[in-house]
């Protein structure tokens, strides 16, 4: 029912907490389905993950910029977000909470997206299980391969 790339995005977001990989997986999907559409719901979700990536790395400027772009797009695409099995109103509240943490320099926290579809949640948890990661665990802030993935990855 949902695109496989979206399910993988959610498993990375909630399981591995690999926000860089969230970006990679969903960007490929976006380029195949809506190339060039910067208002796409996929871009919104990509920007949310990248905001978390920057926030976790201590890049408050990058995190702030991207959470603001995310919030703009979230407000425009509430119906699409809801159709993807996410409670859009709760997601907006979560994004506002993240924004306030960035502004107040309270530091990164792992968040879970408010999934409303029990079948989607089951599918995401199953994928996390296959990958050998727990669903909803906090980020490992000591894992530099995760924190600084864009610098440490092999191309």
PyMOL commands that set and color helices and strands:
alter all, ss='L'
color gray80, all
select helices_A, chain A and resi 4-16+19-33+41-57+60-76+78-83+88-103+118-131+144-147+149-152
alter helices_A, ss='H'
color red, helices_A
deselect
rebuild
show_as cartoon
